[in-house]
Amino acid sequence: QPRLVIMLISPHYWESPFCLCELGALWAMAHDSFPLLIPPVTFADLKGVLTGIQAGRINDKATLNNLKDAVAA
């Protein structure tokens, strides 16, 4: 039982059958997750079960501070 799943959403993420299977398992098991968008991925690129979820940019200081807090909790 993971406490938190850190997702690195890159262009290759969407092309990987393994990553998409992991995403389905994460969604089905309702684990807490922290999606990080890796440029050039944008919020508009989030689709499927990721539509409308809270995500942050990997190069954003506030996002990384939030991640630190989530990991420390």
C-alpha positions in Angstrom: 0.0 0.0 0.0 1.8 3.1 -1.2 1.3 6.3 0.8 1.8 8.4 -2.2 2.4 7.7 -5.9 4.6 10.3 -7.7 3.7 10.4 -11.4 6.1 11.9 -13.9 3.9 12.8 -16.9 6.1 13.2 -20.0 5.3 12.9 -23.7 6.6 9.3 -23.5 4.3 8.5 -20.5 1.3 8.6 -22.9 3.0 6.3 -25.4 3.9 3.7 -22.8 1.5 0.8 -22.4 3.1 0.0 -19.0 2.6 3.5 -17.7 -1.0 3.5 -18.8 -1.6 0.2 -17.0 0.0 1.6 -13.9 -2.3 4.7 -14.2 -5.3 2.4 -14.4 -4.2 0.5 -11.3 -3.6 3.7 -9.5 -7.1 5.0 -10.4 -8.8 1.6 -9.6 -7.1 1.3 -6.2 -7.7 5.0 -5.4 -4.1 5.6 -4.1 -3.1 9.2 -3.4 -1.0 10.6 -6.2 1.1 13.6 -7.0 1.3 14.1 -10.8 4.2 16.2 -12.1 4.1 17.6 -15.6 7.4 17.5 -17.5 7.6 20.0 -20.3 6.4 20.1 -23.0 3.4 18.5 -21.3 0.7 21.0 -20.2 -2.4 20.9 -18.1 -4.4 20.6 -21.4 -2.6 17.3 -22.1 -4.1 15.6 -19.1 -6.8 13.2 -20.4 -8.7 10.1 -19.4 -8.7 9.6 -15.6 -6.3 12.5 -15.2 -8.8 15.0 -16.6 -9.4 17.7 -14.0 -7.0 16.4 -11.4 -4.6 18.6 -9.4 -1.2 18.4 -11.0 1.9 20.6 -11.0 4.8 21.5 -13.2 8.1 19.8 -12.3 9.9 23.1 -12.8 7.7 25.1 -10.5 9.1 25.9 -7.0 5.7 26.0 -5.3 4.8 22.6 -6.8 8.0 21.1 -5.5 7.4 22.6 -2.0 3.9 21.0 -2.0 5.5 17.7 -3.0 8.0 17.9 -0.2 5.1 18.5 2.3 3.1 15.6 0.8 6.0 13.2 1.2 6.8 14.4 4.7 3.1 14.0 5.8 
